[in-house]
């Protein structure tokens, strides 16, 4: 069987047109190089080189062989490059699903760190609700997803990277807004508005407060946290938002108070979900580290 080593030696002779100099370039003895090339020519059934004591020439058949040998070695170099890069995280594009109650607040914190540490990284973002993303990960339509836990994702691995609590948002001057913390018992008397069914944030908020589903919304069906905050500003009720959304949604609204929910936490945990046999786990581990740095 023809070996890549034989092709490498043949290309060295083509470059130098001298067996001794080719052997030196390949760090082998001249006799070893000559033996390897003689075996190659025997395997091919014709000579690649004409040689005598004064010169070396490439035969017409040899030129064709050497063109193909050059192509083969270039392909092998590319395979080695791919293999080396595969060991490096975020070398290839990766598609990440993110739920709507995380994406607008997490991604602006992450991208500056990502661009600094992995400037060649290419992330494709898909924003969907948790149940959609879980199925997309299972079917291999996306590489991974960031969702809030707990959430049923049987058969998938999860890698947690952040924990946070909820904050009660109300207009300043309302009952309990002068307190440092508020309990679920105190919230039970407020007109609490949460996201519509299908958003896991609603389930997590109700679970943290130990409230039944019918205790929130009262006919409202908001699909974003920003909408809920605007409804609070419109004196339509109060709401609960996660810690990471505070700066974006509350800091610019001097009319609002954000009071920590004094119930056992963390109220939600953020995690990547991945298929157990996913082949680029190094990229996920790199993203976990990056997100932890971004959220500190």
GILIN-V954408 format. One record per backbone hydrogen bond with DSSP energy under -0.5 kcal/mol. NH is the residue of the N-H (numbers start at 0). CO is the residue of the C=O. Records with the same first field share a line. If there is no record, write none. Layout:
NH = CO, CO
//
This chain:
6 = 2
7 = 3
8 = 4
9 = 5
10 = 6
11 = 7
12 = 8
13 = 9
14 = 10
15 = 11
16 = 12
21 = 17
22 = 18
23 = 19
24 = 20
25 = 21
26 = 23
27 = 22
32 = 28
33 = 29
34 = 30
35 = 31
36 = 32
37 = 33
38 = 34
39 = 35
40 = 36
41 = 37
42 = 38
43 = 39
44 = 40
45 = 40
49 = 56
50 = 48
51 = 54
56 = 49
58 = 47
62 = 58
63 = 59
64 = 60
65 = 61
66 = 62
67 = 63
68 = 64
69 = 65
70 = 66
71 = 67
72 = 68
73 = 69
74 = 70
75 = 71
76 = 72
77 = 73
78 = 74
79 = 75
80 = 76
81 = 77
82 = 78
83 = 79
84 = 80
85 = 81
86 = 82, 83
87 = 84
90 = 87
93 = 121
95 = 93, 123
96 = 143
97 = 125
98 = 145
101 = 98
102 = 98
103 = 99
104 = 101
105 = 101
106 = 102
108 = 105
109 = 105
110 = 106
111 = 107
112 = 108, 109
113 = 109
114 = 110
115 = 111
116 = 112
117 = 113
120 = 117
123 = 93
124 = 122
125 = 95
127 = 97, 125
131 = 128
132 = 128
133 = 129
134 = 130
135 = 131
136 = 132
137 = 133
138 = 134
139 = 135, 136
140 = 135
141 = 135
142 = 94
143 = 94
144 = 272
145 = 96
146 = 144, 270
148 = 268
155 = 152
156 = 273
158 = 271
160 = 269
161 = 269
163 = 267
166 = 240
167 = 258
168 = 238
169 = 167, 256
171 = 254
173 = 170
176 = 173
178 = 175
181 = 259
186 = 182
187 = 183
188 = 185
189 = 186
191 = 189
192 = 237
195 = 221
198 = 195
199 = 197
201 = 198
202 = 198
203 = 199
204 = 200
205 = 201
206 = 202
207 = 203
208 = 204
209 = 205
210 = 205
214 = 211
215 = 212
216 = 191
217 = 215
219 = 216
221 = 193
227 = 223
228 = 224
229 = 225
230 = 226
231 = 227
232 = 228
233 = 229
234 = 231
235 = 230
237 = 190
238 = 168
239 = 192
240 = 166
242 = 164
244 = 241
245 = 242
248 = 244
249 = 245
250 = 245
252 = 249
253 = 251
255 = 252
256 = 169
258 = 167, 256
259 = 179
260 = 165
261 = 181, 259
262 = 260
266 = 163
267 = 163
268 = 148
269 = 161
270 = 146
271 = 158
272 = 144
273 = 156
275 = 154
277 = 274
282 = 279
283 = 279
284 = 280
285 = 281
286 = 282
287 = 283
288 = 284
289 = 285
290 = 286
291 = 287
292 = 288
293 = 289
294 = 290
295 = 291
//
